[in-house]
């Protein structure tokens, strides 16, 4: 289970380091499309960067990894809701929903298995 948790954690960390950096750097059009101010969207990006760091710490500090993973599930649930609210269709919803499932699998593999 530790290997699976590390692989999933690596995937999540890479994704959220990229997404968080892009949001912090500024994605004005995307923020406006989803109904957020640029400041709020940058805040979401900062949370994504913190979560990526927490996921990377997961194998060493499982409590931090679990908290980061659960936070990403909640964040991606909000992303799905935002895309639904804006009528973005499957192309907007599936990536967020898939990422929420990967984050949930990460939490499950980090939590379970032999110690």
C-alpha positions as CSV (number, residue, x, y, z in Angstrom):
1,X,0.0,0.0,0.0
2,X,2.9,2.4,0.7
3,X,4.0,2.1,-2.9
4,X,0.6,2.9,-4.2
5,X,0.2,5.8,-1.9
6,X,3.6,7.2,-3.1
7,X,2.6,6.9,-6.7
8,X,-0.8,8.5,-6.2
9,X,0.8,11.2,-4.0
10,X,3.4,11.9,-6.7
11,X,0.6,12.2,-9.3
12,X,-1.4,14.5,-7.1
13,X,1.6,16.6,-6.1
14,X,2.6,17.1,-9.7
15,X,-0.9,18.1,-10.8
16,X,-1.5,20.5,-7.9
17,X,2.0,22.1,-8.1
18,X,1.2,22.8,-11.7
19,X,-2.4,24.0,-11.2
20,X,-1.6,26.0,-8.1
21,X,1.3,27.7,-9.7
22,X,-0.9,28.7,-12.7
23,X,-3.6,30.0,-10.5
24,X,-1.3,32.0,-8.3
25,X,0.5,33.5,-11.4
26,X,-2.9,34.7,-12.6
27,X,-5.7,33.1,-14.7
28,X,-8.1,36.1,-14.8
29,X,-10.3,34.7,-17.6
30,X,-10.6,31.3,-15.9
31,X,-11.4,32.9,-12.5
32,X,-14.0,35.1,-14.1
33,X,-15.6,32.1,-16.0
34,X,-16.1,30.3,-12.7
35,X,-17.4,33.4,-10.9
36,X,-14.4,34.1,-8.7
37,X,-12.3,37.2,-8.2
38,X,-8.7,37.0,-9.2
39,X,-7.8,37.2,-5.5
40,X,-10.0,34.3,-4.6
41,X,-8.7,32.2,-7.4
42,X,-5.1,33.0,-6.3
43,X,-6.2,31.9,-2.8
44,X,-7.4,28.6,-4.2
45,X,-4.1,28.2,-6.0
46,X,-2.2,28.8,-2.7
47,X,-4.3,26.1,-1.1
48,X,-3.5,23.7,-3.9
49,X,0.2,24.4,-3.5
50,X,0.0,23.7,0.3
51,X,-1.9,20.5,-0.4
52,X,0.7,19.4,-2.9
53,X,3.3,19.9,-0.2
54,X,1.2,18.0,2.3
55,X,0.7,15.1,-0.1
56,X,4.5,14.9,-0.6
57,X,4.9,14.7,3.2
58,X,2.3,11.9,3.4
59,X,4.7,9.0,3.4
60,X,6.8,10.6,6.2
61,X,4.0,12.2,8.2
62,X,0.7,10.3,7.4
63,X,-1.4,12.7,9.4
64,X,-0.3,15.6,7.2
65,X,-0.8,13.5,4.1
66,X,-4.3,12.4,5.1
67,X,-5.3,16.0,5.9
68,X,-4.0,17.2,2.6
69,X,-5.7,14.3,0.7
70,X,-9.0,15.0,2.4
71,X,-8.6,18.7,1.7
72,X,-8.1,17.9,-2.0
73,X,-11.2,15.8,-2.0
74,X,-13.2,18.7,-0.6
75,X,-11.5,21.2,-3.0
76,X,-12.3,19.0,-6.0
77,X,-15.9,18.5,-4.9
78,X,-16.2,22.3,-4.9
79,X,-14.6,22.4,-8.4
80,X,-17.2,19.9,-9.6
81,X,-20.0,22.0,-8.1
82,X,-18.5,25.2,-9.8
83,X,-18.3,23.5,-13.2
84,X,-21.9,22.2,-12.8
85,X,-23.1,25.7,-11.8
86,X,-21.5,27.2,-14.9
87,X,-22.8,24.5,-17.2
88,X,-19.3,23.4,-18.3
89,X,-20.5,19.9,-19.2
90,X,-18.5,16.7,-19.2
91,X,-15.2,18.3,-20.3
92,X,-15.2,20.5,-17.3
93,X,-16.6,18.1,-14.7
94,X,-14.7,14.8,-15.4
95,X,-11.2,16.1,-14.7
96,X,-12.2,17.5,-11.3
97,X,-14.3,14.4,-10.4
98,X,-11.4,12.1,-11.5
99,X,-9.0,14.0,-9.4
100,X,-11.3,13.8,-6.4
101,X,-11.3,10.0,-6.8
102,X,-7.5,9.9,-7.1
103,X,-7.3,12.0,-3.9
104,X,-9.7,9.6,-2.1
105,X,-7.7,6.6,-3.2
106,X,-4.5,8.3,-2.0
107,X,-6.1,8.8,1.5
108,X,-7.4,5.2,1.5
109,X,-4.0,3.7,0.6
110,X,-2.1,6.0,3.0
111,X,-4.5,5.0,5.8
112,X,-4.8,1.3,5.2
113,X,-2.3,-1.5,4.8
114,X,0.4,-3.0,7.0
115,X,2.5,-0.6,9.1
